Amino acid sequence: MLVTIIAIATLAIIFGLVLGFAAIRFKVEGDPIVDKIDAVLPQTQCGQCTYPGCRPYAEAIANGEAQINQCPPGGEAVINELADLLGVDPLPLNEEHGEHTEKTVVYIDEQICIGCTLCIQACPVDAIAGAAKLMHTVIEDECTGCDLCIPVCPVDCIYIKPVTETINTWKWPLPEINQPTLKDLMELKHHEQEQS
């Protein structure tokens, strides 16, 4: 019994050391520019920008493959914030990707729902709870209002409702912080490469 405990403890220590070494040796550094851009985006994961989510769109902006005006859920506020962050001029919202509307969530008429689970599969943020052949419901706090669940519903039991701002949902705006622009970060990266 004691030999077994010692053997298992020794194996655990060895595996822990190997995993710890691997985590340090093969650490993947994230791009701070992409992280900052992603933090500005509304995280609706709606795909209206032609990218599958906010993170891929942030990567495309950082790589110069996409404009800053492709996010209808974010509207002008996100465009202006991205322009400030990246040190570029703000652009008007590209109407090709949709138009900015007020924040909405969806709700499911549970009397009509047949439990097909198509809406659950379409929801990019898992804001719909339910099971096959049982009614579904929307977790409003998790719903981003992307409306991707509406077209897949075969019985049209999903409806849009606006989010009204109440004392419980209002949030104090964050203070303005002078952050380096993308241009500043690129110059710093170029300067570091020259010194290497």
C-alpha positions as CSV (number, residue, x, y, z in Angstrom):
1,M,0.0,0.0,0.0
2,L,2.8,2.4,1.0
3,V,4.8,1.5,-2.2
4,T,1.7,2.3,-4.3
5,I,1.2,5.7,-2.7
6,I,4.9,6.6,-3.1
7,A,4.8,5.5,-6.8
8,I,1.7,7.6,-7.6
9,A,3.1,10.6,-5.7
10,T,6.4,10.3,-7.6
11,L,4.6,10.0,-11.0
12,A,2.5,13.1,-10.0
13,I,5.6,15.1,-9.2
14,I,7.3,14.0,-12.4
15,F,4.3,14.9,-14.6
16,G,3.9,18.2,-12.7
17,L,7.5,19.2,-13.4
18,V,7.2,18.2,-17.1
19,L,4.0,20.2,-17.5
20,G,5.4,23.1,-15.7
21,F,8.5,23.1,-17.9
22,A,6.4,22.7,-21.1
23,A,4.2,25.7,-20.0
24,I,7.2,27.9,-19.6
25,R,9.1,26.6,-22.7
26,F,6.2,26.6,-25.1
27,K,4.4,29.7,-23.9
28,V,2.4,31.4,-26.6
29,E,2.5,35.2,-26.3
30,G,-0.7,37.0,-27.3
31,D,-0.6,40.1,-29.4
32,P,-1.4,43.1,-27.1
33,I,-2.8,45.1,-30.0
34,V,-5.3,42.4,-30.8
35,D,-6.2,42.1,-27.1
36,K,-6.9,45.9,-26.9
37,I,-9.0,45.9,-30.0
38,D,-10.9,42.9,-28.8
39,A,-11.6,44.6,-25.5
40,V,-13.2,47.5,-27.4
41,L,-15.6,45.3,-29.5
42,P,-19.0,44.5,-28.0
43,Q,-18.5,40.7,-27.9
44,T,-21.8,39.9,-29.5
45,Q,-20.1,37.2,-31.7
46,C,-22.8,38.0,-34.3
47,G,-20.7,37.7,-37.5
48,Q,-22.2,40.8,-39.1
49,C,-18.7,42.0,-39.7
50,T,-18.1,38.9,-42.0
51,Y,-15.8,37.4,-39.4
52,P,-17.0,34.5,-37.1
53,G,-16.6,36.5,-33.9
54,C,-15.1,39.5,-32.3
55,R,-11.6,38.1,-31.8
56,P,-11.1,37.1,-35.4
57,Y,-12.4,40.6,-36.4
58,A,-9.9,42.2,-34.0
59,E,-7.1,40.1,-35.5
60,A,-8.1,41.2,-39.0
61,I,-8.1,44.9,-37.9
62,A,-4.6,44.5,-36.3
63,N,-3.3,42.9,-39.5
64,G,-4.8,45.6,-41.7
65,E,-7.2,43.2,-43.4
66,A,-10.4,44.9,-42.2
67,Q,-11.6,48.4,-41.6
68,I,-12.7,49.6,-38.2
69,N,-16.3,50.4,-39.4
70,Q,-17.7,46.8,-39.9
71,C,-19.4,46.4,-36.4
72,P,-23.1,47.3,-36.5
73,P,-23.7,46.3,-32.8
74,G,-20.9,48.6,-31.7
75,G,-22.0,51.5,-33.9
76,E,-20.2,54.9,-33.9
77,A,-19.1,54.5,-30.3
78,V,-17.0,51.5,-31.0
79,I,-15.7,53.0,-34.3
80,N,-14.6,56.2,-32.5
81,E,-13.0,54.2,-29.7
82,L,-11.1,52.0,-32.2
83,A,-10.0,55.1,-34.2
84,D,-8.6,56.6,-31.0
85,L,-6.9,53.4,-30.0
86,L,-5.3,52.9,-33.5
87,G,-4.6,56.5,-34.2
88,V,-6.6,56.6,-37.4
89,D,-9.5,58.8,-38.6
90,P,-13.0,57.5,-37.7
91,L,-15.1,56.2,-40.6
92,P,-18.9,56.1,-40.9
93,L,-20.5,52.7,-40.3
94,N,-20.3,50.5,-43.4
95,E,-24.0,49.9,-44.2
96,E,-23.0,46.8,-46.1
97,H,-22.7,45.0,-42.8
98,G,-26.0,46.3,-41.3
99,E,-27.1,49.3,-39.3
100,H,-26.7,50.2,-35.7
101,T,-29.8,49.6,-33.6
102,E,-30.6,49.8,-29.9
103,K,-29.5,46.9,-27.7
104,T,-31.9,44.1,-27.9
105,V,-32.3,40.6,-26.6
106,V,-34.5,37.8,-27.8
107,Y,-37.1,35.8,-26.0
108,I,-38.8,32.5,-26.8
109,D,-42.6,32.0,-26.7
110,E,-42.5,28.8,-24.6
111,Q,-46.0,27.9,-25.6
112,I,-45.1,27.6,-29.3
113,C,-41.5,26.2,-28.9
114,I,-41.3,22.6,-30.1
115,G,-37.8,21.9,-28.6
116,C,-36.0,21.4,-31.9
117,T,-32.6,22.7,-30.5
118,L,-31.8,24.6,-33.7
119,C,-31.7,27.9,-31.8
120,I,-29.3,26.4,-29.2
121,Q,-27.0,25.3,-32.0
122,A,-27.1,28.8,-33.6
123,C,-26.4,30.8,-30.4
124,P,-22.7,31.7,-30.3
125,V,-22.7,32.6,-26.6
126,D,-24.9,29.7,-25.2
127,A,-27.6,32.0,-24.0
128,I,-30.4,29.6,-24.7
129,A,-31.2,26.8,-22.2
130,G,-33.3,23.8,-23.0
131,A,-33.2,20.2,-24.3
132,A,-34.5,18.2,-27.3
133,K,-38.3,18.0,-27.4
134,L,-38.6,20.3,-24.4
135,M,-39.2,24.0,-24.3
136,H,-36.3,26.5,-24.4
137,T,-35.7,29.8,-22.8
138,V,-33.3,32.6,-23.2
139,I,-30.9,33.6,-20.4
140,E,-31.3,37.4,-20.9
141,D,-28.1,38.3,-19.0
142,E,-26.1,36.2,-21.5
143,C,-27.9,37.2,-24.7
144,T,-25.9,39.6,-26.9
145,G,-28.8,40.4,-29.3
146,C,-27.1,39.0,-32.3
147,D,-30.4,37.5,-33.5
148,L,-28.7,34.5,-35.1
149,C,-31.3,32.2,-33.5
150,I,-34.3,33.8,-35.2
151,P,-33.9,32.6,-38.8
152,V,-33.2,29.0,-37.8
153,C,-36.4,28.6,-35.8
154,P,-38.9,26.5,-37.8
155,V,-42.0,27.7,-35.8
156,D,-41.1,31.4,-35.5
157,C,-41.4,31.5,-31.7
158,I,-38.4,33.7,-31.1
159,Y,-39.0,37.5,-30.8
160,I,-36.8,40.5,-30.3
161,K,-37.3,42.9,-27.5
162,P,-35.3,46.1,-26.7
163,V,-33.3,46.3,-23.5
164,T,-34.5,49.2,-21.5
165,E,-31.9,50.9,-19.3
166,T,-33.0,50.8,-15.6
167,I,-31.2,51.6,-12.5
168,N,-30.2,47.9,-12.3
169,T,-28.7,47.8,-15.8
170,W,-27.1,51.2,-16.0
171,K,-23.3,51.2,-15.7
172,W,-21.0,54.1,-14.9
173,P,-18.8,54.8,-17.9
174,L,-15.1,54.0,-17.5
175,P,-12.7,56.8,-17.2
176,E,-10.7,57.8,-20.3
177,I,-7.2,56.4,-20.2
178,N,-4.4,57.5,-22.5
179,Q,-3.4,54.2,-24.2
180,P,-0.7,53.9,-26.8
181,T,-2.1,53.8,-30.4
182,L,-1.4,50.9,-32.8
183,K,1.0,53.2,-34.6
184,D,2.9,53.8,-31.4
185,L,3.0,50.0,-30.7
186,M,4.2,49.3,-34.2
187,E,7.0,51.9,-34.0
188,L,8.1,50.4,-30.6
189,K,8.1,46.9,-32.1
190,H,10.1,48.1,-35.1
191,H,12.6,49.9,-32.8
192,E,13.0,46.7,-30.7
193,Q,13.6,44.7,-33.9
194,E,16.3,47.2,-35.0
195,Q,18.1,46.8,-31.7
196,S,18.1,43.0,-31.9
